[in-house]
Every structure is written in structure tokens, then in C-alpha cells.
Amino acid sequence: MSYDEVREADPAVADALEGELERQEDTLAMIASENHVSEAVLEAQSSELTNKYAEGYPGERYYAGCEYADDVEELAIERAEDLWGADHVNVQPHSGTQANMGVYLAMLEPGDKILSLDLTHGGHLSHGHPANFAGQLFEVEQYEVDPETGYIDYDALAAHAEEFEPDIIVSGYSAYPREVNFGRVQETADDVGAYHLADIAHITGLVAAGVHESPVGVADFVTGSTHKTIRSGRGGIIMCDQQYADDIDAAVFPGGQGGPLMHNIAGKAVGFGEALEPEFERYAKQVVDNAKALGERLQEHGFSLVSGGTDTHLVLVDLRDSHPDTSGTVAEEALEEVGIVLNKNTVPGETRSAFNPSGIRAGTPALTTRGFDEEACERVADIIARVIDSPDDEGVKSEAAEEVEILCAEFPLYDREGQLTDSE
Ligand code: DSN
């Protein structure tokens, strides 16, 4: 992307935009929720649709001049229905959190009960944290992963649900490396008369490609964000059975949002179209193979992984066994210095704080988009291990930075005819 027009009009903003482009080119994005979209998605997101108000839904808008807005929204909906096999899709949520809000507003009353995974065990703010609207409007109790195995304990979840009698059970997580048994959670929800919301924000792409079990057609509601593993325009999505369609649509607009971000919906349509190509299945499989390779190599270096490994796009490293004096914050900062950008993360049974936790979370969606394979991910694991072993050693960090530079040059961004699928 060139920023010639911005530079002409506003050099300060152009500096920041070019700086960000260079940062993404010259560092390894390993924040598990991030990815690199194609130039086609970027272009669609920066289109003139940003100028258009289109409150309502295709064919039923509150403003004139919506024929092209209708076209892109219909394309996004049709492609989402194909990708995930959904009965009804709403592509207007501005984010994954707004998607969750849409479901809560549609199905719950203030004071109703949510049962969800604790944030420090891998949950999400919008699942009921006290600092979030969900925790403020609703009565929330939380389940945890099994402290021994790091896996969801579905029996304990069922017992908790029986006792708490929630109105909705939330599954789907932000820092959980294992496959989720959505069918089992739905059984529990059915047993206690609760709805089940499966939030697949992190794994939308893995589910679409069939490399993770799908909750679509199983859970009552499925929400997600559209810019993570699915690699489309930024925002959220809700999928549900036709019987809930009107309630969900009304909760998104006018219930919780105003005009849809039509330029982002155009980006969603383009990205969903890319994900329908056979190549995307190979990409999603490679994301998981890469995460496994990364995790196994870290384990060879002595690191402990929560749950002992991964089935998905991310690994969660608990530093307490291998590096008891190194917090996730120290690791995150030292790694950022050498060009590896990931995030500090709480771990189950956290003994530090959310601001200075005991773990790091690392994901492979963006590296895989750059064309990384298992061998390249093992090289990244070797660098991570050396830096965390000696976070204050400038010599180690300088050598690590050189190796990151070599990897970035070997797997460059945005030079593959607009499609960031892989380098082969
Ligand atoms: N911030 C996202 C993540 O990193 O998991 C979720 O909203």
C-alpha cells in the first residue's frame, strides 16, 4: 500500500502509517489474534463505502443510494453462509465484542445469568469480566480449566451449570490451545435450559477450513471476529438458526449499533471469498502444524506449555517452571526488542498479576500467511528460547535481532500478487 495522498495532505499521519507498514514487514507478528490481510482486503476496506450510511439490512435500508452497499453485504452474507454452513448470518457487528453484545441483547434481560470461562484461564472480557458491560449488566459466574491438565473440565462445567442455572453458557476462548468440544457444552446447556453461545473469534478460519470442530448447527449462537484466522475485513459476525434471525438482527441494529461500517463489510466479503478458495484449507492446516512445531521445539528447550501442547493456532507458555524469575512482561519486552511481537498472558492458577503475568501467548496465523513452515517456526522457537534465557544480554539480543531480520527477508510481506496465502 502506498500512502502518497496521505503524505501530501498530512505528513504526520503518513509517517505513522509508513512506520506501521515497516514495523509489520520487519518484525514477526505472533500475537495470536493478528494476521496480515491481502492487498485486495486492504483496498476494499479503504474504499468509498466508508462514506455511505446504510442503516438497516439489504433491501430494507433507512437511506437512499444503498444499491452497492446492498451488493457487498449480500456477498459477505452469502459467502459466510457457504464458509461456515450457517443458516442465518449477520455481518454488521463492528467487532467480536459487539457480536457477543448482539447475542446478549437479543436473548437476555439485565440481571440474567452468564456462565463463562475465567479470563485468566483463557476467557474474554466480553464473556462477563467486571470491567466490561457484560459483567456489569449480567450476573456472571465463571468456570476454569482443570488445574492438572489445562483442559476444559466438561464434567465440572456441567455440575457448575446445574448449580448456577445460567441463562447462557459461553464457550470459545482467547487463550485456550485445545480443541473445544462444542457438542458437549451444548448438551450441558440443553440439560439446564440455557442458551449456548460459542465465540469462535480466534478460530473462525480453522473452523471454516474444517481443521477444528464446528459449532455451527450445534450451538444456538456462534460469534466471531473476521480479521483473525479467517483473514478478512476487520469486525465481527453472528451466526444462528433462522428462528433467532429477527431477534439477532434487531439487537445489532438498531439495538446496539448505528450505521454499519460498509467498507469493512466489503473487506469481509473479499476475505470470505479468498477463504472459499481451496488454498485456504491448506493455509489453515499449516497454521496448526506450525503452532505444533513451535510448541514442540519450545518444549525441547525446557518450556512448559499449558495443557502440554496445542491443537490450534496458539501456544500458551507458563514460564513459572522453566524461568521462575522471568515474568511474561519481561519476556514480551525482550522479544519485542529483537523483533518478535507476542503478548504477555495470564496462565491458569496465575500467581502474578494481569499486568505482569507468568506467561506468554504465541500464535502462528500471521507467520503462516508470510509463508512460514514448521522448520521456520522451529527457528523462531530457538530464538525465543535464547532471548528468554538471557533477556538482559545485549549480545544475545543483537544476534537474535539479526536472525529475525533474515527470517523477515526470507518471508517478505505483500509481494505475492496481492494474495498473502504462502510462499509456494
Ligand atoms: N484482543 C483479542 C485477543 O488478543 O485475543 C481478543 O479480543
Boltz pocket constraint, residues with backbone or C-beta under 6 A from the ligand:
constraints:
  - pocket:
      binder: B
      contacts: [[A, 32], [A, 33], [A, 96], [A, 124], [A, 174]]
      max_distance: 6.0
